Amino acid sequence: MGIRGSKLSQIIGVNKRLRSSTPVTTPRGYVPVCVGVDGDFRRFMVHTKLLGHQEFMELLYSSAEEYGFCNDGVLRIPYEAKDFEEYWMIKKSKPKVFKVKPI
């Protein structure tokens, strides 16, 4: 007898606070990627299926040469951001890539 745990959490609003304090920044199945050179960087979300694509793997190898294999934080690719956006978002419509607005 008494108030169940889920009912109690609804009354106090625990679930609402937990949900709002942990925002989802990266959708499931995507990897955040920062692309750019010479200070012109743009953030993209790249679907994990794209990581195995031959042309994308070449970009990853150039990234490893530039920054090394042990890189903390978001994946960085040394490539012109506008060219990346044109090629991967417009010409290659099947692989899922979308641009992220800066915070």
C-alpha positions as semicolon CSV with decimal commas, in nm:
position;residue;x (nm);y (nm);z (nm)
1;M;0,000;0,000;0,000
2;G;0,142;0,335;-0,078
3;I;0,264;0,507;-0,386
4;R;0,451;0,297;-0,641
5;G;0,798;0,410;-0,748
6;S;0,693;0,506;-1,100
7;K;0,394;0,703;-0,968
8;L;0,620;0,879;-0,718
9;S;0,870;0,972;-0,988
10;Q;0,585;1,114;-1,196
11;I;0,472;1,326;-0,904
12;I;0,817;1,467;-0,834
13;G;0,909;1,495;-1,201
14;V;1,230;1,293;-1,181
15;N;1,194;1,153;-1,533
16;K;1,155;1,500;-1,684
17;R;1,470;1,627;-1,515
18;L;1,674;1,325;-1,620
19;R;1,563;1,350;-1,979
20;S;1,633;1,722;-2,006
21;S;1,974;1,699;-1,839
22;T;2,105;1,436;-2,082
23;P;2,053;1,573;-2,435
24;V;2,114;1,341;-2,724
25;T;2,389;1,499;-2,934
26;T;2,474;1,219;-3,174
27;P;2,200;1,006;-3,328
28;R;2,236;0,632;-3,303
29;G;2,437;0,489;-3,594
30;Y;2,618;0,816;-3,667
31;V;2,968;0,948;-3,596
32;P;3,045;1,319;-3,549
33;V;3,308;1,439;-3,795
34;C;3,483;1,776;-3,820
35;V;3,594;1,853;-4,177
36;G;3,806;2,144;-4,290
37;V;4,143;2,308;-4,342
38;D;4,286;2,654;-4,270
39;G;4,033;2,749;-4,004
40;D;3,721;2,673;-4,214
41;F;3,579;2,377;-4,021
42;R;3,229;2,235;-4,042
43;R;3,070;1,958;-3,837
44;F;2,884;1,669;-3,993
45;M;2,714;1,354;-3,874
46;V;2,823;1,057;-4,085
47;H;2,639;0,725;-4,088
48;T;2,859;0,436;-3,975
49;K;2,793;0,248;-4,300
50;L;2,981;0,522;-4,481
51;L;3,300;0,452;-4,283
52;G;3,359;0,137;-4,489
53;H;3,315;0,316;-4,824
54;Q;3,639;0,310;-5,027
55;E;3,646;0,684;-5,097
56;F;3,568;0,770;-4,737
57;M;3,841;0,536;-4,617
58;E;4,090;0,738;-4,821
59;L;3,980;1,046;-4,626
60;L;4,030;0,854;-4,301
61;Y;4,382;0,754;-4,406
62;S;4,468;1,115;-4,485
63;S;4,331;1,206;-4,142
64;A;4,554;0,943;-3,979
65;E;4,856;1,082;-4,162
66;E;4,774;1,436;-4,054
67;Y;4,663;1,384;-3,693
68;G;4,778;1,030;-3,609
69;F;4,572;0,727;-3,514
70;C;4,532;0,827;-3,148
71;N;4,309;1,131;-3,170
72;D;4,103;1,251;-2,873
73;G;3,764;1,402;-2,934
74;V;3,574;1,429;-3,258
75;L;3,711;1,273;-3,576
76;R;3,889;1,538;-3,785
77;I;3,936;1,512;-4,160
78;P;4,173;1,750;-4,343
79;Y;3,964;1,823;-4,652
80;E;3,792;2,131;-4,790
81;A;3,463;2,158;-4,601
82;K;3,263;2,293;-4,894
83;D;3,394;2,017;-5,124
84;F;3,308;1,752;-4,865
85;E;2,960;1,895;-4,830
86;E;2,905;1,907;-5,207
87;Y;3,036;1,558;-5,273
88;W;2,901;1,358;-4,979
89;M;2,572;1,540;-4,923
90;I;2,469;1,627;-5,278
91;K;2,634;1,385;-5,521
92;K;2,632;1,081;-5,293
93;S;2,273;1,093;-5,175
94;K;2,252;0,730;-5,056
95;P;2,513;0,753;-4,778
96;K;2,367;0,948;-4,494
97;V;2,558;1,264;-4,407
98;F;2,412;1,577;-4,259
99;K;2,555;1,908;-4,148
100;V;2,543;2,015;-3,786
101;K;2,504;2,377;-3,684
102;P;2,782;2,505;-3,459
103;I;2,695;2,550;-3,093
